[in-house]
Amino acid sequence: MDERDDLVSDEFADRLQRTCRTAVGDSLRSITYFTPRAYAQVYLRSDLEADADLAGFVEHETLGFRARTAYRGSELGEYEHTVRSFENGYVTRVTADGAGVFVTTDGLTMRRSEEVAAALSHTLRDE
C-alpha cells in the first residue's frame, strides 16, 4: 500500500533524493522507502512510467530485514546492503531498524553502489 503522505515527510523525501543524486547523479531512476507493512515511492525520474510492480519489488526487498539477522555473526562481517543487477539497471537495497530504502539506477559501479548504500544507511539512522 503506497501511503507516501503518511509514511514519508516531504523533508525526508527531499533528503533521500539529495542523498541519492549526490551519490549516483543522473543515473538515478527511482527511490522507494519501505517498512515491513507499507511503502512509498518518493522519487521517479520524469522519463520513466509509473507502471512497475512496485508492490512486488517491496515484498521481495523486505527480506532485507531478515538478512540483517540471518548474516549476524558471519565471518564476512555485518550485512551492509544488497545490489541486484538487471538487464537495464540495478537495485540497491539498504535496511535499518524497521525501515529500508531501495534505489534503482541505470548504471552502477561497485564504488558508486557502496557510496549510495553508505549514504542511505546514514540517512536512515538519522531519520
Secondary structure, 3 states (H helix, E strand, C coil): CECHHHHCCHHHHHHHHHHHHHHHHHHEEEEEEECCCCEEEEEECCCCCCCCCHHHHHHHHCHHHHHHHHCCCCCCCCCCCEEEEECCEEEEEEEECCEEEEEEECCCCHHHHHHHHHHHHHHHHHC
